[in-house]
Structure formats: C-alpha cells, structure tokens
C-alpha cells in the first residue's frame, strides 16, 4: 500500500508538470524527456517552474522577446540571449512580481534557478540546437553557509511536554488536542528519534512497522526503500498512538496510512509542518523550527554520539557524505576539544611525586 501514496504523489506532480509545459516553448518538452532518467517528477516540476520564470522575464524585460508568444519559440531563438540578459535575470529575481504576488529570491534560490537555465542551455547545445552555451559562462552566485538551526536537549524535552500537555495552546487548539495528542507526540518523537524527512513520515503505512525489530521501512528520495530502526522510546510512543488510532472512531479500516488527519485520511506534509510550528512556537519562539530542523536536531545528536560522519550520512539518507560534512562540520571542533582531554600523559598521582 505504501507505493500507492508515492504513485499518487508522482501522478499529481506529473499533471502539474503538464500544465506548466503548456505555457513553455515546445522544445522544453524534449528537454524534460531528456533529463527524465536522472530526475524525479518533483525535480522536473521545480525545473518547469524555474523555466516559466525565466521565459516570463524574457517576455517582460528583454527587447528582443517583448510581445513574443513564448510557446512559439524555437531553440535557435535562444541564440539571442546574451550573458548580459542572464545577469539581468539574476538581478530580476531579487524581487519580482507574478500573478499578482511579489517574490524575493536569496542567493541560494537564484543559484537553483540559474542551474535550471544552464541545464536547458547545455541540453540544447549538446544536441546542436543552439550555437553557443551562453548560460555556462555565468558564475553561480556565491552561497553563504547557513547556520544549522536545531533544538537543544532541554528544548526537545519541552517540545514533547508541550505536545503532551498543550499548556500554551489556545482553548480552540486544546479542544482538538484531546483527539490528536497521542498522534502528535508520536510524530514528533519519530521525527526527533530517527531524523526522517517529513515526506517519508507522511508516506508511512501501518505495514511499514515491525515492532519485533523496532524497525520501519521508508521510501527515500528517488524511490529507494530502506529499513531504519528506532529506540524503545519511539516504539512506546508509536504503540500508544496505535492503541487509540482505531478506537478513536475516525480511522477507516481501509486506510493504510499510519498517521491520519481527523477526517481519517493520510496527513499531508503541510499538516505536519503546521503541527511542528504550533508546538515549537510555544517552546522556542525565536527559532523557526520546521520538520527539517528536527532532522538536523537528530543528526547533531547522532554525530555527537557516534563521531562518525559516515553513519550520520547513511541514516539521514545523504547520497554524498560531503553534504553531511558541510552541515555538521562545526561540531567537529567540539569533538576535537573533548578529545584533547581523553589522553592522559601521566596520572595525577605521578605528578605529586
């Protein structure tokens, strides 16, 4: 049953991709077909959104393309795009308007959109559709490393206590809390105790759990299935939730999803994000805690306990250990500092002789 969730998600994203493609030049469809073997549907959808912004910029801001029907462009038309145009595009992304809304892109978002444009130009150039790979000449914006936002040990305790007791919630929120307490605690405990992604959490089905080994099966990015393990504390929280999941009366017997909304359907990613925000806002209002920050909290704790970056990378599902190193390198100084006191050159008693 777990495949149904991911298959449905991919189907929805594919439909969205088809809708976006209708407003893009026809040759973009060939580009997406060409990168299909190396990308997920969600990745291609995000590429399509980026290209829609790029072609809108050309239509609105570049003289050679003003008033031109973007859907009628052919690859050779992109030979008119210069490095100056792409530089202006990156500047345009700082603050732009679309569909009545205003958007702002930081350097990281600009780099991602430039990467998409470069991928399109590279594809067309390699297939002799354009004369020059102009986009390749543009340097990627320098991205500053973000500080890792995570919960401290005492904040983790307070977060779980808040989910259990709801002391800081409004009366309206407390009314719903009576029915969702065990579920909410189980979700937070699972995220904090395993470091799984929020999409992996909502994709869990009942038959993905095995309490005989304290393990569960998840579907990683790209569709790979792996088995991870959880502690007795996480197991206890899950069992408490499962004991009331059907007894509460809102869980249809045909629903395979582990975590359910009050309507008896699978919880959405957005619902879990709001859940985390609701409780964390009471505990640490100055930190913008998201499910990904709970993942960072687990990764930090695991790295401090194991001092093995490869274990952390494997458990978190990072394909490249350098990604893990970049996120947790700051902790290495703590480990080195502690290690300095591990080796003693002589006993205290020797020094007194």
N, C-alpha and C positions, 0 to 999 in steps of 0.2 A: 504493500500500500504506500510505502514511503516514496516510490517512484512517481505516484500519481501527483503528489504535491509539486515536485520539481518539473514534471512533464507539463502540468498546468501552468506553472510559472513561466516556463520557456514558451509555451503556446501564446500566453498573453503578451509577452515581450516581443514575440515574432510578429504578432498582429500590430503592435505599436510601431515596430520597425517598418513594416509595410506601409503604414500610414505616413510616416515621416519620409520614406523614399518617394512617395508620390509628389512631394514638393521639391525634390532634389533633381539635378541633372540625371538623365537616363544612365550615363556611364557609371554613376555611383553604385548602381545595382551590380554591375560587373565587379567593382572593387570589393563589395561586401561578399560576393560569391568567392572571390579570390582569397580573402582572409578567413573564410568560414572554417577551414580545418584547424586553424591555430587559435581561434577565439570562441568565446561563449556567446550566446544570444544577447545577454545583458551587455557584454563588451561592445558588440556591434551596434546595439541600440544607443549606447552612450556616444559612440563614434558618429552615429547618424545625427544625434542632437548637436554635436560639435560642428559637423559639416553644415547643418542648417544655419547655425550662427555665422559661419564663415561666408556662405553664399549670400546671406542676408546683408552682411557687411559690404560685400562687393556690389550688391544691388543698390544699397543706400549711399555708399561713400566713395566708390571708385568710378571716375568719369566714364571709363570705357565700358562699364557694365550697367550704368544707370538706366533704368527703364527696360532692361532686357529681361525676358522671361527666363528665369533660371532653369526651368525644366527643359528648355530647348537648347541649352549649351551643349557643345561637343568638346571632347578633350582638348583639341587644338586651341580652343578659346582661352585655356589656362596659360598659354604661352604669353598672353597679355599681362599676366600677373607678375609683378616685379618684387624684388626684395623690399623695396620701399613700401609697397602695398601691404606686405605681410607684417612689416614693422608697425605700420599704422593699425593693422588688425589687432595686434597685441596691445597697443595703446587703447584702442576702441574697447577692448574687453575690460578695462579698468572700471568703466561704468557705462552701461548701455541699456537701452530700452527695447522691449519686445512684447507684443501682445498686451500693451497697457501696463506692464510691470518693469521695474528697474532692477538691474542685476549688477553685482560687483564681483570681479574675479581677483583673487590674490595671485601671487606668483605661481603657486602650485597649480591652480586652475588654468592659468594661462599656459603653463608648460604642457598640461594634458591636452589642451585644445590645439596647441602647436604640433604636438606629437601626432594628433589625428590628421591634421593637414599635411604634415610631412609624409605620413603613411600613404595618403592618397596620391601625392605627387610622385613618390617613389614607385608605387604600383604602376601608374600611368607611364612614367619614364622607362621603367624596365620592360614595358610592353610596347615601346616605341610609339606611344600615343601623343607624347609631348616632346619638344625639342630639348628642354633642359629641366633638371630637377631643382627648380628655384628655391623651393622651401627648405632644401637641405643646407642652404647657405646661411640660414637664420639660426643663431645660437639660442639654445634653450634658456629661458630666464633662470637666474640663479635662485635656488630654493633654500631658504634658511631652515635648518633643522628645528622642528618643533619640540618644545619641552614635553616630556611624557606626563600627562595628567593621569593620576591614579589615586586610589584611596589608600590611606594609611591603615594600619592594623586596627586602631581604635575606631576609625570611620567605618570599616567593614562591619564591625560589631554593632555599631549604632544604626547602620543601614538595615541590617537584618532585624534588629529590635524594632525599628520603625515599621518595617513591613509586618511584623507580628502584632504590634500594639496600636499602630496608627494614631499615636498621640498627637502628631502635628497636622493631621488631616482635617478638612472641614467636615461639618456634620453630614453633608451630602455624600462626601467621599467615604466617610466612615460607614454609611449605610450600605454601600456597595462592598466595602472592605470585609464585612461579615461573611460574604459569599466567596470572596476571592483571596482571603488571607493565605490559606494553605497553598493555593496555586502561585500566588505572588512570591511567597517565601521560597517555594520550590524552584521557581525560575531564577530568582536572584542567587540562590545557593548553587544552582547548577552553573550559571554563568561565572560566578566567582570561584567555584571549585574545579572548573575544567577549562576555562578560557575559550570556550567555543564561540563562534560567531553568532550573531542574533539570527541570521538566516538559517544557520544549522540548528539552532534551538527550536524555531517555529516549525522546521521541517521534520522534527522527530515524531515518530509514531509509537504507539504502545508496544508494538512488537519489535521495536528497536532496543528495548531494555532487556537486560539479563541480570537479575539480582544474584544469581548463583556465582557470578564472577565480578559483580559490581562493574559491569561494562555496558556500553551502548554503542550503537552503530550510527554514524553520521555520514552525510554526503558532503564532501568538501567542494571547493571551487573546482570547476572542470568536471564534476560528476564522479570523482573517485570516492569510493566507500572505504572508511576506516573504522576500526574499533578503538574506542578510548575507554579509560577506566575512571571511576570516581571513588571518593572516600566513603567511609561508613556514615559520615555526617551528611553528605549529599544523598546517599541512599535512604537515610532516615527521613529526610525532607521530602524526597520523591514518594516514598511509601505513604507518608501521612497525607500527601495530596491525592494519591491514587485511592486511598481509603474513602475519600469523600467525593471523588470525581463523578461516580455514577450515583452515589447515594444522595447527592445534592439535587438530583432531579432534572438537570439541564443538559446532561450528556447523552445524546442519542447513541443507542447501541451500535449503530452502523458507522459512527465517527471514529476513524482510526487515529486521529491526531492526539498526541499526548497532551498538549496544552490547549485548552478551549476557552473561548470567549463566553460571556454569559448567555449568548444566543446558541451555544452548543456547537459552534463552528471553530475551525482552526484559527488560532490567534494569528494576527498579521505582524509583520516586522514593526510597523508603525505602532501597534498596540503595545508591544514590549518596550519600544523606545519611550513611549509616554509613561509606562509603568515605572521604568527606571528613573525617569526625570521626576516623577511625582514623589517618590520616596527619598531620592538623593537630595532633592531640593530642600527637604526638611533637615537633613543631616549636615550637608556642606554646601550652602547656597552660593559660595564664591567659586566653586568648581562646577564646570559644565559637564556633569557625569552622564555618559551615554553607555549603551551596552559595550561599545568598543573600549571605553575606559575601564570597564570591569574586566575585559580581556587583558588589558595592559596591567591591571592590578594582579591578576593571576600570573601573568608572565613574569612580573617583577618578583613575586613571592617564590615562584618556581626557580628562577635564576639564582636567587639568594640561597635557596636550599640546596640546589644541585651544583651550582657554579659551573654548569655545563651548557654552553650556548647551543650546542647541537641537540640536546634533549629538549630545550625550550622550542627550538625551531621545529622539531618533529611533532611535538604535542600541539603547538599552535597551528601547524599546517603550512608553515612558510616554505615555499619551494626553494628559495635562495636564503642560505644562512646569513648572507650579508644584510638582508632585510632585518633579521633578528638582531644582528650585531649593532646596526645603526640605532635601533630602538632601545637597546639595553646596555650599550657601551658605557654609559655614565655610571652604571652600577659596578663596573669593573674596578673603579677606584676604591669603592667601599670594600670590595673583596680583597684587593691588594693591601689595603690598610689593615684589615683584620688579620691577614696572613702574616703581616710583619711581627705579630705577637705570638704566632704559633710555634716558632722555632726558638728554643732557648739554648744559648751557648754554654751556660753553666747554671747549676742550681743556686737558689738563693743561699743555701747553706754553705756552698763553696765560697761565695763572696764574703762571708763573715769570718772565714778562717784567717 
